[in-house]
């Protein structure tokens, strides 16, 4: 289950999406995320789902792999749907004790689950099609103008990229520790919520120890390679916008204008 999380993983492919400038993909992803919060009805989400599906096909990423990233968050999605179903006022559909499910709550629940699912898919698609090095360079170049106001662009980009890079590693480590604990008789499934939380302590302690060890090894490796931050740092491949990047950004801008038009702001 933990290995199903796709955010932070990179899948090497030779596709038009992979060849896009990382800055283009980061900006387009941010635009998509903003649009997801502005779309006024489910019909808009159907259109966005079609566009995201087209991007997945163009990136040559297996659809099963992208959808698999939703499995670890199934509980959160289900909880979101249930809360919206019973906590939204409107026309009653059915009762469950003192709780009343409403028609408006059903619509809002579907709406929210759709939104969260698309957010996860878009974020996963960014990391699946962008290598950690390219993602670091793209973030640094986007944050570079803010250095004039004291923002450490290189350090922020490096931290965010390292965090994304180690998500799959830590999840794999947690999966191995959990299987080892289960083989020794540990039980992570039975009991109430408090008991399950307590049973995670034997998992979290070695995971934290492993994380600190990996962080120390990474720091030593960077120091051994004379890493001194972004000052004077050169790159083997300099980032340059191509025609395809301009087309991608124009499509993202057209989507923004379309959503703004749907909401009646212009």
N, C-alpha and C positions, 0 to 999 in steps of 0.2 A: 504493500500500500504506500509506504513512504517513497519508494522508488518511482511511483507514478507521477510525482510532482515534476513538471517539465520546466518550470521557471528556473533559469540559471543554467540549463543544459544547452549545449551547442551541437547542432547537427550539420556536419560539413556536406554541402551540396554545391553543384555548379548550376545556379539558377539566376534568373534576372533579379529576384528579390535579394539573394545573397550578394550580388554584385553592386547593389545600391550603396551609396555613401552612408556610413553609420549615422551621420548627422541627419540625413534624410529620414532614415528609419526611426530614429529617436523622436524627431519632430512629428512625423506622421503618427507614431504611436500615441504621443501626447494629444494630438488633435483628435484621434479616434476616441481616446478616453474622455475628453471633454465633450465630444459629440454624444457619447453614450449617456451623459447626464442631461443633455439638452433635448434629445428626441422626445416629442410629446406623446407618441402612441406606439402600439406594438407593431403597426405596419412599417414604421421607420426602422425598427429593430430587424424586421424580416429583410429589408433592403441591405442593412449593414451586415447581417449574417451572410447574405449572398456575396457581398464584396469581400468579407473576410474569408469565406470559402474559396473564392477565386484567388485570393492572395496565397492561401495554403496550397492550392494546386500549382500556382506559378512558382512557389518556393520548393516544390517537390518534397514537401514534408508529409509523411503519412498522416492521414486524418485520424486514424486510430490513436496515434501517439499524442496528438494534440488533445483529443477528447479524453484520453486517459488521465491528463492532468487535472480533470475535474473530479475524479474519483476521491482523492483525499479530502476534498472540500464538500463532499456530498452532504455531510452532517450540517455544515454551516448553511448550505443552500436550502436544505429541508427545513432547518430552524427558521430561516428568513421567511420562507413561504408560509409556515404555520403561524408565525407572529403576525404577518400581514393579513392572513386569512381571518384570524380571530380578533385582532386589535383594531381593525379598520371599521368604522361605523358605516352603516348602509342598510340595504334590503337583506333581511335574514334569509339564509339558505337552509341551514340546519343548526341544531343545538347539540352541544356535547357537555352535559352537566350545566354549569353556569356560563360556559363559553358559547358565544354565538358567532357562527361563520356567516359572513356577508358576501353578497355578489361583488361589491366594490373591493372587498378584501381579497377575493379570488383573483380578480383582475390585477390588483396591485401586487399580489404574491407572484403571479406569472411574470409580471413586468419586472420586478426586482430580481428574480432568479435569472431571467433572460439577461438583464443588465450585468449582473455579477459574473455570469458565465462568459459573456463576451469580453469583459474586462480581463479575465484570467487568460482566455484564448489569445487576445491581442498581446498581452505581456509575455506570454510563452512564445509567441511567434517572433517577437523581437529578439529574445535571447537564443532561440533555435536557429536563427538566420544570421546572427552577428557574433563573431568570435570575441572572446574577452579582450584581446588586444585592441581590436577595432572599436569595441564599445568604449574602452578607456580613452582612446584618442578622440572619438566623437564627443564624448561627454566633456573632455577637457577643452576642445575647441569651442563648444557651445558655451562653456562657462568662462572662457578666457576674457570676454569684455568686462566681466564683473570683478576682475582682479584690481581694477582701478579703485574700487571701493573696499578693498581688503579681503575679498573672497579668495581663499586658496583653491584655485580651480583644479590644479593638478592633483593635490592631495584629496579633494572631494571626489574627483573622478576615480582615483585609484582606490579609495575606500569603498565606493559603491560597486565598482567592478569586482573587487576581491570578495565582497559580501555575496554578490550574485554567483561568482565562480564557485564559492565553497558551499552553496546551498545543496547541490547534488552530492558533494563529498560528505557533508555532515549527515544528510539523510541516509546515504548508504551506510555510513558508520553506525547510525542509530538503528538501522535495520539489522545489521550484524549483531549488535549488542543485544537487541531484543530477542533475536533467535537464540543467541547463546543463553540468555536468561530463561527463556521458555524451555530450552533443553535441560536446564537445571531445576525445573519445577516451578518457575515463576508464572503467575497468573495475571494477565493484563486485561482480561475480558469480564470476569464475573465480579459480583458485588455491586454496591451502590457507587454513586459518583465519588464520594470521599475515599472509599476504599481503592477505587481505580486510580485516583490521584496519588495516593500513598504508594501504590505499586509501581508508579513511574519513577520513584526516587532511585531505585537501583539502576535505572536506565539513564537518568539525567546526570548522575554523579560521574560515571565513566565517560559520558559524552562531553561534559564540560572539561574534564581532564584531557581528553583527546583534542578538543578544540584549542585549549591553551598550548598544548604541545605542538600542534600544527602551526599556530600563530608564531610561536617561538622559532620553529624551524624556518618559516617563511621570512621572519625578520633577519635571522642569521644569513640566509641565502641572499637576501637583498643587500645586506651589509657586505658580504663577501664579494659581491659584484659591484661594489663601490656606488651603490644607489644613493643619490643625494637630492632627490626631488626632481622637479621639472626644469630647473634652471640649466640652460645649456644642453638640454637633452635633444638628440636628433632622432629621426625616424627613418626606417628603411623605406617605407611607403608613405609619402605625403598624401593627405586627403585632398581630393579635388572634385568639385561638383561636375557631373556630366549632364548631358541632355536628358538622360533617363531620370536623373534626380529632379531636374526642373519639372518634368512631366508628372512625377509622383507628387511633388509639392503642389502643383496646380490642381491635381485631382483632390488632394486633401483640402485645399482652399475652396474648391467647388462644393465639397461636402459641407464645409462650414457654412457657406452662403446658402446652401439648400436647407439646412436645419434652421438657420436664422429666418429664412423665408417661411418655413413651416410654422414657426412660433409667432409669426406676424410682427417681428421686430423691424422689418423693412417692407 
